[in-house]
Amino acid sequence: MGGLAIRRVLSIGGLVILLACAAPVFAHSHTPEPSVTLVLSTHQPIDSPYSQWLSKVYRELFARIGMNVEVRYVPAARSTVYAHTGEIDGQVGRVSSYQDRSHQLQVPEAIYPLEMIAFVRKPWPYPPLEGWDSLAGKQLRIEYMRGASLPQRRLQERIAAQHLSAVTSVKQGLSKLKAGRSDVFVASMLSAWPFVNSSEFNEDIVAAGVLERDAIYPYLDARHHALAPSLVKALQAMKREGLIEALRVQAYSQ
């Protein structure tokens, strides 16, 4: 793998969700150098509520193990490329199955629970959707976030290629949906809700149903795998304190 992107920045305290997961798969803890800064990617623009929330979470999380972290916006598909080349040290959130196709390793403690939602225009002529199979057989034009491995896999297994397309941002997907250029936009609730709830979209767009529930985990370059036990303990402590959820409420209410 290529060299790691490392910079020096100041650590900032944060606040934060709930959800605990499997026991650590990494063997040894590690005491890092306080001066080291790891660069993590987020798939949402850095000024979005989602990225503001997770930036605060990760600053606090890494501060608790004596490290600094810088969160940068990198589109999801490009993040996977950068993960392979070592241009980023980790990613703030991917589903559990992402590890099967990545050079990066999962930190086995979920950051937050994931709901994949089918967003549609009002009025929606079909019954509420439930599960991926409920999208099949309707000849719907469906869009999802480029580089989002879970919806891409699930949709390609069920929907003909001519009815599928990908967008680079949540706002682009919702804008195309509102304009009638697609019939369904698939995105996570936490990523899309600030937009769906805004004056730009709340009169036209509605959630038609939950397609899948999963969880989102931190991912680190394999060179940093020794940090995992310390991160798991710190993340569990933040959950017990209610800090992750408090930070989410703060970011999403601004």
TORFI-724403 format. One record per atom (N, C-alpha, C, O, CB): x, y, z. Coordinates in steps of 0.05 Angstrom, whole numbers, plus 5000, padded with zeros to 4 digits. Glycine has a CB too. Example, Ala and Ser with C-alpha at 12.3 -4.5 7.8 and 13.67 -1.06 7.14 Angstrom:
526448865156524649105156526449345156528549345169522649115181525749555142527349795143525850015157526850235161528249885114
REM end
This chain:
501749765000500050005000501750255000504050245010498150005024500750474990502350724988502750845015501650755035500950914970504151075016504751205040502251335052500351395038506851415036502251375078499951485092500051785092502151905094499751375120497651915089497452205090497452295120495552225134494952305075499452435129499552515157500152815159501952915145501752355172498652945176499053235180498853295210498053115226496953395165499653535218499353625246497053825248497054025233501953745256495153765265492953955270492353955300493353775314490453885253490754135310490054145338487653955342485853955326489354425347487653815364485353645371483253815384483853985400486253415390480753755377478453905388476653705403476053495392476954065366475653775426473853605441471053605427470453795414473553685470469553395431466953385419464853285438465153295462466953215395462753205429460553085444459552815433461052785414458353275444457752585434456152385419454652175432453352015419457752265402451851625400449351525392448551295406447651345429449451465365448551085401447950845414448450615395448450655371445050845425448750385406449250145390451950035396453950165389448850195360452149795407454649665411454749415395452649285390455049595441457149335386457249105368459348905378460148895401457849185340460348745358461948515364464548575379465448805379462548365339465748365391468348405405470548455385470348375362468948155421472648595394474848675376476148435363476548225376476848835391476948465338478448265324481348325323482948165313477348225295482148555333484948635333486248555359484948585380485248935327488648475359489848335382491048515403490648465427491848155373492448725396494048875416493349165416492849285395496948835410493349285439492949575441495549715436497649585434491849655469495449975433497750125424497650415435495550535435497950135393499850515446499850785455501150965434503550945429501450815482499551125420500451275397502051535405501851615428498151355379503451645386504751895390502652115388501152135369506951945368502552295408500552505408500652695385498752825377500752665434503052715372503452915351502352805324502152965305506352975348501752555322500852435297497952505291496252485309501252135297497352585267494652635258493852435236495352415216494252925248491652305239490652125218488652275202487052435212489451865231488552215176486652335157484552135151485051925139488152435131482052205158479752025152477852165132477652415132478151965178476552005115474752125095471952095104471151905118475151985068470252295096467352285098466152315070467252465054466252505118463952165065462852165038460852395034459852435012461451905032460352555055458552785053460153045054462253045068456352785076459353255041460853515042461353585071459753535089459253735029463653705076464653745103462853935119462853935144467453855103461354115105459554295119456754185123454954325134459354555104456253935115453653815120453353735149455353685163453253565101450853715159450453635187451753365193452853315214447453625193451553175173452652915177455652925182456652815201452152735152457153075165460053085168460853265192462853205205461253205143459353475198459853625222459653455247461253465265458053875224457553295247457053115270459452915273460652895294454452955266460052765252462152565254464952685258466652555270462052385229465352925247467953055253468353105283470453045294468153325238466253195296466353235325466652975340468252955359463853385335465252765331465452505344468352405342469452315362463552305330469452415318472152305314474352465328476352355337472752275285474052725329475952885343476052805372478152775384475353185340473652785384473552695412474552415415476052355434470652725422473752235398474551955400477651925399478751785416473351795377478952055380481852025377483252185399485452105407482752125350482052405408483352555431483552375455485452395471481752805437481552195459481552025482483751805481484351695502478851885485484851765458487151575456489751725450491751595443486551355435489651985453492052145451492952215422495352245417494252005464491052225404491652275376489952495365487852565376491352025359490852615343489352815328488152685303489352485293491053055321485952795293484852685268483752925252482853125262482552495274484052895226482953085207480952945189481652745176485253215189478553045188476452925171476153095146475653335147473652915186476352955123476153095097473952975080473252735082478853075081472653145064470653045045472052915021473653035008468853275036471252655017472152504993469752344984468752185000474652324999468752374960466452214950466951914956469251824956465952254920464751764960464951494970466651314951468251154961462251374973466151334925467651164906470651234907472351054906466551194878471351484909474151574909475451484936477751424937474351874905473851484957474951394983475951114982478051044993472751415005474550944967475450664964478050654949479850494956473350494950478350824928480850834913483050934932485250814932480551024889482551144947484551254965485351054987487551044996483651514978483350894995483950695015485850485004487650385019481350555024485650414979487350224966490250334963492150194964486250134939490450594958493050714952494350824978496650904977492750934932492950825000494050935025494051235027495351345044496850845027492451365010492251665011490551765034490652005040491251764985489051585046487551655071488251435091488951215084484451675065487951515117488551325138486051175147486350975162489751475162483751265139481351125147478851265136479051465122481151095177476551155143473951275135472151285159472151105176472651105112470451495160468851535184466551345186465351305207467851815185465751215164463551035165463050875140462750975118461051185171462950605144462250415123460750185136460950135160464850315108459150045119457649825130459549585136461849585127455449735110458549395151460249175160461349015137463648925138458648985178459748975115460648815093462848955076464048825058458348735075463249205080465249355065468049235067469649245049465349645073468549115090471248995095471948775075474248735070471448885124469848645065470348425046471648525020472848375005467748285040471348785014472248894988474249124992474749274974469948984971475349145016477049375022479749295033480049085045475649555042481749465028484449435041484449535069486349505084486549575024482249665077482149775104480649575123479049415113480750045105481149595148480049415168477949555185478249785192482249295186475849405192473749515208474549525237475749335248471249335205473949745250474049765279471449655290469349775284474650065290471549435304469049285310467249395332466549255351469648995317466649645329464649775347463149985329464350175319466049915372460549945326459050115308458950405318458750445342456250005304459050585299458650875306455650935309454851065328459951055284454050835290451150885291449650675275450850555257450551175281447050635281445450455265444650585239444250825237442850375281444550425218443950515191441150425182440350195186446050415171439750615170437250545156437450645128437850885123434750675171437250455109437150535080434250585073432550405076438450305063433750825063431050915058430550955028432251045013430451165073428150885019427250954992425751214993423551235004425450724979426851434982425551694981424151714954425251634933427651924985421751834954420151854930418752124929418752274949418051624928417652194905415952434903413152384913412052164911415952534874412052594924409152584930407452654905408352824889408452794954405152524902404152294917405452034907405952014883401052284916405851844924406951584917404751394910403051344927408851474940404651284885402251124877402250834887400350694882402151124847404450744900404650464908404350444938404550644953407250344898403950204949403950164978406750224989408650234974403149864985406950265015409550315028411450095020410749855019409250335058414050165017416049975009417249845035417449975056418250104993417949595032419249455055421149245044420349045033417049315073423749305046425749125036426349175006424749294992424848835039428649084998429549134970427749004949427349124928432349024967426548774955424848634936422348794929421148754908424048364946421548984946419149144941419649344919417749454908418349284966422149384911422749564888422549414861422349544840425449684892422649154862422849004837420148994823418049004836423848714842420248964796417848924781416049164776413849144766416148724793417049404783415449644779416549834757415350044752415249794805418649754745419849924723420550204733420250404719417949934699421450224758422150474769425050564762426750394759421850464800425350824758428050934754429250994781428251174796427951194736431350844788432350854816435250964816436850894799432250574829435751144835438451254837439451204866437951174885438451564831442051194868443451154894446051314893446851414873443850854900447351324916449851474918452151314906452551084913450451534948453551434888455851304875457951224897458651394914457151494854458850984896460850884915459650764940461050654957462651104922456950784943455650664966455250364961453450294946452850804973456850204972457049924964454449764970453649594955459349794977453249824993450849665001448549704981447649504970450049745029447549944977445349974958446049894929444449784915444350254957448549944921449349864894449049554891447949464871452249954889450149404910449949114908447049014909446248854892451448984931445549124928442749024930441049094906439448924897441449154955441449334895439849414872440649264846438949184831440149714867443249234842444149094818443348804817443148684796447149114816442748684841441848414842438848394834437948174827442148304870437448614834434548604830433448774808431248724797433148684856434848984800433849184782435549184756438049174757433849464795434249194733435649204708437449454706436749664716433649194684439749424693441749634692440549894680441350114688444149544676438849864660437750114647435950274666435350504660436150034623435150164689433450304708435050404732433950524750431250124718437750374731439350454754441350674745442350664723440950214765441850864763443951064759444951154786443651104807442951294742447251294786448451384811448951684810449451794789451051224817448851804833449352094836451652134855452351944870446852244845452852374855455152424872454452554899456252564916457052594857452052644902451252764928448352714934446752664916451853074927447652734959444852704968443152924955440952864945444652714998444153164955442553384944442053344914439853404905443953654949443953254900443553194871441452984867439653004850446153104858441552774884439552564881436752654887434852584873440252334900436452814908433752924915432853124894430453144889433853044942434653284884433853484863432853344838430853424827436253664856434153124829433252984806430552844811428852824794435352774798430252744836427752624843425452824843423352774832427952494871425953064854423853274855423153364827420853424821424953504871425153374808424653464781423453244763422853294740427253554768422953004774421752794758423652644741422852494723419552904742426252674745428252534729428952264740430552114728430752704727427852194763428051924774425551874790423952064795430651894792425051624798422651554813423251484842421551524860421351314800425651394848426451314875429351394879431051354861426051014880429951514902432751574909433251424935431851464955433251874912435351254935436051094958438451214973440551274961436750794950438051274999440151385015439651325044437451245051440351695010441751355060441351315089439651545101439851775092444051285103438151475121436451685134438151905145437452145142434751555156440351845159441952055172443252245151443552475157444051935189443952135128445152305107443152485094443652715088446552125086440752375089438752515073436852695089435852885078437152315057436352625114434252765129434553065130432553205127434152655156436953175135437053475136436153605110434953825111439953555141436553475087435653575062432653535058431253725050437253445038431753295064428853225060427153405078424953475071428352935067428253475101426753645121426953945115425754105129427753585148428454015095428854305088426554405071425054255060431554345074426354675070424154795054424354735024422454745010424155095058426854665015427254604987425854344979424954314956430154584981425654154998424653884990422353785006420953594998426853694993421753905029419753775047416853775036415253615046419753905074416253945017413553935005413353734983411053664974412854214995415553624973415453454950416553174954415752994939417053584928418253134974419552874978418652745003418352885024422652914977418352485003417552335026419052065027419751965006414452295027419451965051420551695054418351485050416251495063421851655082418851305031416751105024417150845039415350675038416751054994419350815052419750565067422750505072424550625060418550335052423150315091425950235098426649985082425149795081426150175129428950005068429849785051431649595066431649355061431249895027433149695085435049525101435949675125436349915125437449425083436449525146437649625170440349495174440649255171435849585195442449645181445149545185446449715206445049835223446749545158449049735205450549915223452950025209453949895190451349765249453850255218456150385206458550365225458250425249455550685199460850295214463250245230465550435221465550515198464149955229467350495239469850625230471650425215471550185221471450745255473150525196475050365181477750495182478050745179474150305152479950335186482650435187484450275168483950045163483750415216486450415158488550285143489750065160489950095184490750485133490449835147491549605162493949685179494549555199492249385143495449895171497749975186497050075214498750095232499350185171494550155217493650265243491950075259490550155278492050525238491949815252490249625264490649605294488849525309490549345252493049665304493649645333492049845349491949825374496549675338490950055336489450255351486650155358485250275375489150505334485749945345482949865347481949815376479849905383482449615331483449665392482349615419481949865435480049895450484349425435483850055433483550315447481150465436479650595452486050475444480750465410478450605398475850485407473850625412478650615368475750225408473250085416472550165445470250235450473549775414474450165463473950245491473050535493471150595507476450205508474350715478473650995479470851045467469351205477475651165464470250905445467650935433465350825451463250955452467550785406465850605464463850495482463350695505461050725514464850225493465550825515465251015536463551255527461851355542467951105547464051355503462551575492459651515489457951685494463651665465458951265482456151185480454851185508452651275511455950905467456351075528455151065555454651345565452751395580457150925574456251535557455951815566453751965550452952185557458551965562452751835529450751965512451852185494450452355484448552085529454552185491455852395477455352395446455052605434458852385482455352155435454952135406452252245398452052395378455251835396450252165413447552265406447352565411446052715396445452115422448552665433448552955439449853115416448853325409449953005466452053005406453353145383451653135358451553335343456153015378450252915354448452895330446253105332445753245313447252615328444953125355442853315359443953595354442553765342441653285387446253655364447453915361447953985332447354195323450153935377449153795317449853845289447253865272447154025254451653615278445353695277442953695260440953915267439053965251441553425263441354045289439554265297440554535288439154735291439054265326442954545277444154805269443054885242443755095231447254785268
REM end
